[in-house]
């Protein structure tokens, strides 16, 4: 873990701290920096039921030519991510990239192991990588670096408070007067780092209607189960006689929790005739919505269609997901080398000329097969086997020759 030391020198003519890599993972911090996140006014997101009309209105406001606002759309994004299927699809893709260790190379193309190990163990690096990957789903991320409690932190400025087309931060997104043009600030490009496309609304925009339709289907299915699972009870009595009505009410109340009603003995009650169903129509709609979200996030339906699935189909689907993960890794490399590292160089955290990257992914299963085949003819380095596969090799296995069976009269075999 990096140790951070503080001095009182100012840089760039402002109260912006500067970091210097002093060897052995020690960073010297000079001065203090601005903190835009602390000025954000917290807001409560309403929990009312969302519908397609609200989504279309939020989408139109986010893409308006003048005075565009994204907070209604991003509030909607926050709401739909409560859907566990959508959340799992996003996590399945993002975590594969976030769990990959990266390397930092110097200007000569050699791995700087000290700096690599140092950055791989920093929480703020994880925060930056997460913000970069989230641009795929949200379209845009604005991250602020801060020095708090002797630790460097990376905090995502709430997207509801950012208008990326014109480069504005609204401290209160319902008040147009409290804003700052962040691209004109001295911190931009170092303490403030921007990722993503200014006009892109992300993959979540296409997932909104499917989550809303899915919730509608679940609500209707639940209502169907309530009505037909415990049918309502009907009692006929003389409704003109208050004594009989009160007696009937008491009887129906004492008989259980199912819905009930009382009608006159001259009246009749029937269920409306409709399509006979046990909920398949709702189940099919939910399945369709889940599949569409899977296609949008993962590029395929992986491990969900158990009725019609096959090994070949699952293998092809996993391969498609891996292609998307490789694309996400490329996105991380591009943003680090064009945005993050130049900013860290300005802050003195990394030396000039370094680059960020990932080692090529190896198919360990195929590599193991090749190793086993080669071991029949060639000497394999035990150290390499331990490093690559984690197998502790103590030496070559000794094989005993098979005992030969000798049959003779002296052995008593035929006695």
BELZITA-V452257 format. One record per pair of residues at least 24 apart in sequence whose C-alpha atoms are under 10 Angstrom apart, sorted by the first residue. I is the first residue (numbers start at 1). J is the second residue. D is the distance in Angstrom with one decimal. If there is no record, write none. Layout:
I,J,D
I,J,D
//
This chain:
1,25,7.4
1,26,9.3
1,117,9.2
1,118,6.8
1,119,9.1
1,120,9.7
1,121,6.6
1,122,7.4
2,26,5.8
2,27,7.3
2,118,6.6
2,119,8.7
2,121,8.4
2,122,7.9
2,151,9.0
2,152,9.8
3,27,6.4
3,28,8.6
3,150,8.6
3,151,8.6
4,28,5.7
4,29,6.8
4,147,9.8
4,150,6.4
4,151,7.1
4,152,8.6
5,29,5.9
5,30,8.6
5,150,7.9
5,151,9.9
6,30,5.8
6,31,7.8
6,32,9.7
6,150,8.3
7,31,6.8
7,32,10.0
8,32,8.7
11,347,9.6
12,186,8.8
14,186,8.6
14,187,9.8
16,186,9.1
16,187,7.9
16,190,10.0
16,191,8.7
16,347,9.1
17,146,9.2
17,147,8.4
17,191,9.4
17,347,7.5
17,348,9.7
18,344,9.5
18,345,9.8
18,346,8.0
18,347,4.9
18,348,6.1
18,349,8.0
19,152,10.0
19,344,8.5
19,345,9.1
19,346,8.7
19,347,5.3
19,348,4.6
19,349,5.1
19,350,8.6
20,344,9.9
20,345,9.4
20,346,10.0
20,347,7.5
20,348,4.7
20,349,5.4
20,350,7.7
20,351,8.8
21,115,9.1
21,347,9.9
21,348,6.7
21,349,5.6
21,350,6.6
21,351,7.9
22,348,9.9
22,349,9.3
23,114,8.5
23,115,9.1
24,114,7.6
24,115,9.1
24,118,9.0
25,114,7.6
25,115,7.6
25,117,9.2
25,118,6.4
25,119,9.3
26,118,9.7
26,349,9.8
27,152,9.9
27,348,8.8
27,349,7.2
27,350,9.9
28,348,9.2
28,349,9.0
29,147,8.4
29,150,9.1
29,151,10.0
29,152,9.6
29,347,9.4
29,348,9.5
29,349,9.7
31,147,9.8
32,146,8.6
32,147,7.5
32,148,9.5
33,145,8.9
33,146,6.9
33,147,7.6
33,187,8.6
33,191,8.2
34,144,9.4
34,145,9.3
34,146,7.8
34,147,9.7
34,187,8.1
34,191,8.5
34,192,10.0
35,144,7.8
35,145,8.4
35,146,6.9
35,147,9.3
35,191,9.3
35,192,9.9
36,144,7.6
36,145,9.8
36,146,9.6
36,155,9.9
36,157,8.0
36,169,8.7
36,171,8.3
36,180,9.5
36,182,9.6
36,192,9.3
37,143,9.4
37,144,7.6
37,145,9.8
37,146,9.4
37,155,7.6
37,156,8.2
37,157,6.0
37,158,8.3
37,161,10.0
37,169,9.9
37,171,8.5
38,157,9.6
38,171,9.2
39,170,9.4
39,171,6.0
39,172,8.8
39,178,9.9
40,157,8.3
40,158,8.3
40,161,7.7
40,169,9.0
40,170,7.7
40,171,4.5
40,172,6.4
40,173,8.8
40,178,9.8
41,161,9.1
41,170,9.0
41,171,5.8
41,172,5.3
41,173,8.2
41,174,9.8
42,158,9.5
42,161,10.0
42,171,9.0
42,172,8.0
42,173,9.6
43,160,9.7
43,172,8.4
43,173,8.9
43,174,9.6
44,75,9.7
45,72,9.5
45,75,6.5
45,76,9.0
45,78,8.7
45,79,8.5
46,75,8.5
46,76,9.7
46,79,9.2
47,79,8.1
49,79,9.9
49,212,9.2
49,215,9.6
50,76,8.0
50,79,8.8
50,80,9.4
50,208,9.8
50,209,9.9
50,211,10.0
50,212,7.1
50,215,9.6
51,208,9.4
51,209,8.2
51,211,10.0
51,212,6.5
51,213,8.6
51,215,9.9
51,216,9.3
52,208,8.4
52,209,6.5
52,210,9.9
52,212,7.3
52,213,8.7
55,205,8.9
55,208,7.4
55,209,7.8
55,212,9.5
56,209,9.6
59,201,8.7
59,205,8.3
62,163,8.8
62,165,9.9
62,199,9.1
62,201,8.4
63,165,9.4
63,199,7.8
63,200,9.5
63,201,8.9
65,165,9.7
66,166,9.8
67,163,9.3
67,166,9.2
67,176,9.3
68,163,7.4
68,164,9.6
68,165,8.4
68,166,8.9
69,160,8.2
69,161,8.9
69,162,8.5
69,163,6.5
69,164,9.7
69,165,9.9
69,173,8.3
69,174,9.4
69,176,10.0
70,159,7.8
70,160,6.0
70,161,8.1
70,162,7.6
70,163,6.7
70,164,9.2
70,173,9.1
70,201,9.2
71,158,9.3
71,159,7.2
71,160,4.0
71,161,6.8
71,162,8.2
71,163,8.8
71,173,7.1
71,174,8.8
72,160,7.6
72,173,9.9
73,138,9.9
73,159,9.8
73,160,8.2
73,201,9.0
73,204,9.9
73,205,8.3
73,208,9.6
74,138,8.0
74,158,9.3
74,159,6.8
74,160,5.9
74,161,9.6
74,201,9.3
74,204,9.5
74,205,9.3
75,159,9.1
75,160,7.1
76,204,9.5
76,205,9.2
76,208,7.8
77,137,9.4
77,138,8.1
77,204,6.6
77,205,7.6
77,207,9.0
77,208,7.3
78,204,9.8
79,208,9.3
79,211,9.6
80,204,8.6
80,207,8.2
80,208,6.6
80,209,9.4
80,210,9.4
80,211,6.3
80,212,7.8
80,215,9.8
81,204,8.7
81,207,9.5
81,208,9.2
81,211,8.8
82,211,9.5
83,211,7.1
83,212,9.9
83,214,9.4
83,215,9.0
85,211,9.5
85,289,9.9
85,290,6.9
85,291,9.7
85,293,8.2
85,294,8.4
86,204,9.3
86,207,8.2
86,210,9.9
86,211,8.3
86,289,10.0
86,290,7.7
86,293,6.5
86,294,7.5
86,296,9.9
86,297,8.2
88,294,9.6
88,297,10.0
89,290,9.9
89,293,8.0
89,294,6.5
89,295,9.6
89,296,9.4
89,297,6.3
89,298,6.6
89,301,9.9
89,302,9.5
90,134,9.2
90,137,8.4
90,204,9.9
90,293,9.8
90,294,9.1
90,297,6.5
90,298,7.9
91,297,9.9
92,297,9.5
92,298,8.3
92,321,9.1
92,325,9.6
93,133,9.6
93,297,7.8
93,298,6.9
93,321,7.3
93,322,8.5
93,324,7.8
93,325,6.3
93,328,8.7
94,129,9.8
94,130,7.9
94,133,6.9
94,134,8.3
94,136,9.9
94,324,9.8
94,325,7.6
94,328,8.1
94,329,9.8
95,130,9.1
95,133,9.8
95,325,9.3
96,321,9.9
96,322,8.8
96,325,6.8
96,326,9.4
96,328,9.4
96,329,9.4
97,129,8.9
97,130,9.2
97,133,8.5
97,322,10.0
97,324,9.9
97,325,6.3
97,326,8.0
97,327,9.6
97,328,6.8
97,329,6.2
97,330,9.9
97,332,8.8
98,126,7.3
98,127,9.8
98,129,7.0
98,130,7.1
98,133,8.7
98,325,10.0
98,328,9.7
98,329,8.9
98,332,9.8
99,126,9.5
100,329,8.8
100,358,7.8
100,359,9.3
100,361,9.7
101,357,9.3
101,358,7.1
101,359,8.4
102,329,9.7
102,333,9.4
102,356,7.1
102,357,5.8
102,358,4.8
102,359,7.1
103,355,8.4
103,356,6.1
103,357,5.6
103,358,6.0
103,359,7.4
104,350,9.7
104,354,6.6
104,355,5.6
104,356,4.9
104,357,6.6
104,358,8.8
105,353,8.6
105,354,5.4
105,355,5.2
105,356,6.6
105,357,7.9
106,350,9.9
106,351,8.4
106,352,8.5
106,353,6.2
106,354,4.4
106,355,6.5
106,356,9.3
107,351,9.3
107,352,7.9
107,353,4.7
107,354,5.3
107,355,7.5
108,353,8.5
108,354,8.6
108,355,10.0
109,353,9.5
109,354,8.2
109,355,8.2
110,354,9.4
110,355,9.9
111,354,9.3
111,355,9.4
111,356,9.8
112,354,8.6
112,355,9.8
115,349,9.7
115,350,8.0
115,351,9.8
115,354,9.9
116,356,9.2
119,350,9.8
122,151,9.7
122,152,8.7
122,153,9.0
123,151,9.5
123,152,8.5
123,153,7.3
123,154,8.0
124,151,9.1
124,152,6.6
124,153,4.9
124,154,4.7
124,155,8.0
125,152,9.6
125,153,8.6
125,154,7.5
125,340,9.8
126,153,10.0
126,154,8.6
127,153,8.1
127,154,5.8
127,155,7.1
127,156,7.9
128,153,9.5
128,154,6.4
128,155,8.2
128,156,8.3
128,193,9.0
128,195,9.6
128,332,9.5
128,335,9.9
128,336,9.2
128,340,8.5
129,329,9.8
129,331,9.8
129,332,6.8
129,333,9.8
129,335,9.2
129,336,8.8
129,340,9.9
130,156,9.5
130,332,9.5
131,155,9.0
131,156,6.9
131,157,10.0
131,194,9.4
131,195,7.8
131,196,9.4
131,332,10.0
132,194,8.9
132,195,6.1
132,196,7.2
132,328,9.0
132,331,7.8
132,332,6.6
132,335,7.5
132,336,9.2
133,195,9.2
133,196,9.1
133,328,6.8
133,329,8.8
133,331,7.7
133,332,7.3
134,195,9.4
134,196,8.8
134,202,8.7
134,203,9.8
135,195,7.0
135,196,5.3
135,197,7.8
135,200,8.7
135,201,8.8
135,202,6.8
135,203,9.0
135,331,9.8
136,196,7.7
136,197,9.3
136,200,9.0
136,201,8.9
136,202,5.6
136,203,6.4
136,204,8.7
136,297,9.3
136,328,8.5
136,331,9.4
137,200,9.4
137,201,7.7
137,202,4.4
137,203,4.5
137,204,5.2
137,205,8.0
137,206,9.6
137,207,9.7
137,296,9.9
137,297,8.3
138,196,8.8
138,197,9.6
138,200,7.9
138,201,5.8
138,202,4.3
138,203,6.7
138,204,6.4
138,205,7.9
139,164,9.8
139,195,8.6
139,196,5.7
139,197,5.9
139,198,7.2
139,199,7.5
139,200,4.8
139,201,4.7
139,202,4.2
139,203,7.7
139,204,8.9
139,205,9.4
140,164,7.5
140,194,7.7
140,195,5.9
140,196,4.5
140,197,5.9
140,198,6.4
140,199,8.4
140,200,7.3
140,201,7.7
140,202,7.9
141,193,8.3
141,194,6.0
141,195,5.2
141,196,6.4
141,197,9.0
141,198,9.3
142,169,9.6
142,182,9.7
142,192,7.0
142,193,5.8
142,194,4.6
142,195,6.4
142,196,8.8
143,191,8.0
143,192,5.8
143,193,5.2
143,194,6.4
143,195,8.2
144,187,9.0
144,188,9.1
144,189,9.9
144,190,8.7
144,191,5.6
144,192,4.7
144,193,6.5
144,194,8.9
145,187,9.5
145,190,8.1
145,191,5.0
145,192,6.6
145,193,8.2
146,191,7.3
146,192,9.5
154,191,9.1
154,192,9.5
154,193,9.7
155,192,9.8
156,192,9.9
156,193,9.7
157,192,9.6
163,198,8.5
163,199,9.9
164,194,9.1
164,195,10.0
164,196,9.5
164,197,8.5
164,198,5.2
164,199,7.6
164,200,9.8
165,197,9.0
165,198,5.3
165,199,6.4
165,200,9.8
166,198,8.7
167,194,9.9
167,198,8.8
187,343,9.5
188,343,8.8
189,339,7.1
189,340,8.1
189,341,9.9
189,342,7.8
189,343,5.5
189,344,9.1
189,346,8.7
190,339,8.6
190,340,7.9
190,341,9.2
190,342,7.7
190,343,4.1
190,344,6.5
190,345,8.5
190,346,6.5
190,347,6.7
191,340,9.9
191,343,7.4
191,344,8.7
191,346,9.5
191,347,8.2
192,340,9.8
192,343,8.6
193,335,9.9
193,339,7.0
193,340,7.1
193,343,7.7
194,335,9.3
194,339,7.8
194,340,9.1
195,335,7.2
195,336,9.9
195,339,8.1
195,340,9.5
196,331,9.6
196,335,8.8
203,293,9.4
203,296,6.9
203,297,7.1
204,293,9.0
204,296,8.6
204,297,8.6
206,292,9.2
206,293,8.2
206,296,7.7
206,297,9.8
207,289,8.7
207,290,9.6
207,292,7.9
207,293,5.9
207,294,9.4
207,296,7.5
207,297,8.8
208,293,9.2
209,289,8.7
209,293,9.9
210,285,9.3
210,286,8.6
210,288,8.4
210,289,5.0
210,290,7.6
210,291,9.5
210,292,7.3
210,293,7.1
211,286,9.0
211,289,6.9
211,290,8.3
211,292,9.9
211,293,8.4
212,289,9.1
213,282,10.0
213,285,7.8
213,286,7.8
213,288,9.8
213,289,7.3
214,282,8.6
214,283,9.3
214,284,10.0
214,285,6.9
214,286,5.1
214,287,8.5
214,288,8.7
214,289,6.1
214,290,8.0
215,286,8.3
215,289,9.8
216,282,8.9
216,285,9.5
216,286,9.1
217,279,9.5
217,281,8.6
217,282,5.2
217,283,7.6
217,284,9.2
217,285,6.7
217,286,6.5
217,289,9.9
218,279,9.8
218,282,7.0
218,283,8.2
218,285,9.2
218,286,7.5
219,282,9.3
220,279,8.9
220,282,7.4
221,278,8.9
221,279,6.0
221,280,9.0
221,281,8.9
221,282,6.1
221,283,8.0
222,279,9.1
222,282,9.7
224,277,9.3
224,278,8.2
224,279,7.4
224,282,9.8
225,278,8.5
225,279,8.2
226,258,9.0
226,259,9.4
227,258,9.0
227,259,8.5
228,278,8.9
229,258,9.7
229,278,10.0
230,257,9.0
230,258,6.1
230,259,8.0
231,258,7.0
231,259,7.4
231,260,8.8
232,257,9.6
232,258,5.9
232,259,4.6
232,260,5.1
232,261,7.7
233,258,7.1
233,259,6.3
233,260,4.5
233,261,6.6
233,262,8.6
234,259,8.9
234,260,5.8
234,261,5.4
234,262,5.9
234,263,7.3
234,268,9.5
234,269,7.9
235,260,7.9
235,261,6.6
235,262,4.9
235,263,6.3
235,264,8.3
235,265,8.3
235,269,10.0
236,261,9.0
236,262,6.0
236,263,5.1
236,264,5.3
236,265,4.6
236,266,8.0
236,267,7.8
236,268,8.5
236,269,9.8
237,262,7.3
237,263,6.5
237,264,5.2
237,265,4.9
237,266,8.5
237,267,9.5
238,262,9.5
238,263,8.1
238,264,5.4
238,265,5.9
238,266,8.4
239,263,7.0
239,264,5.3
239,265,7.9
239,266,9.7
240,264,8.3
297,321,9.0
297,324,9.1
298,322,9.1
298,323,9.6
298,324,7.3
298,325,9.2
299,323,9.3
299,324,7.8
326,360,9.7
326,361,9.1
329,357,8.5
329,358,7.6
330,357,8.5
330,358,8.7
332,356,8.7
332,357,8.3
332,358,9.4
333,357,5.6
333,358,7.8
364,388,8.4
364,389,7.8
365,389,9.9
//
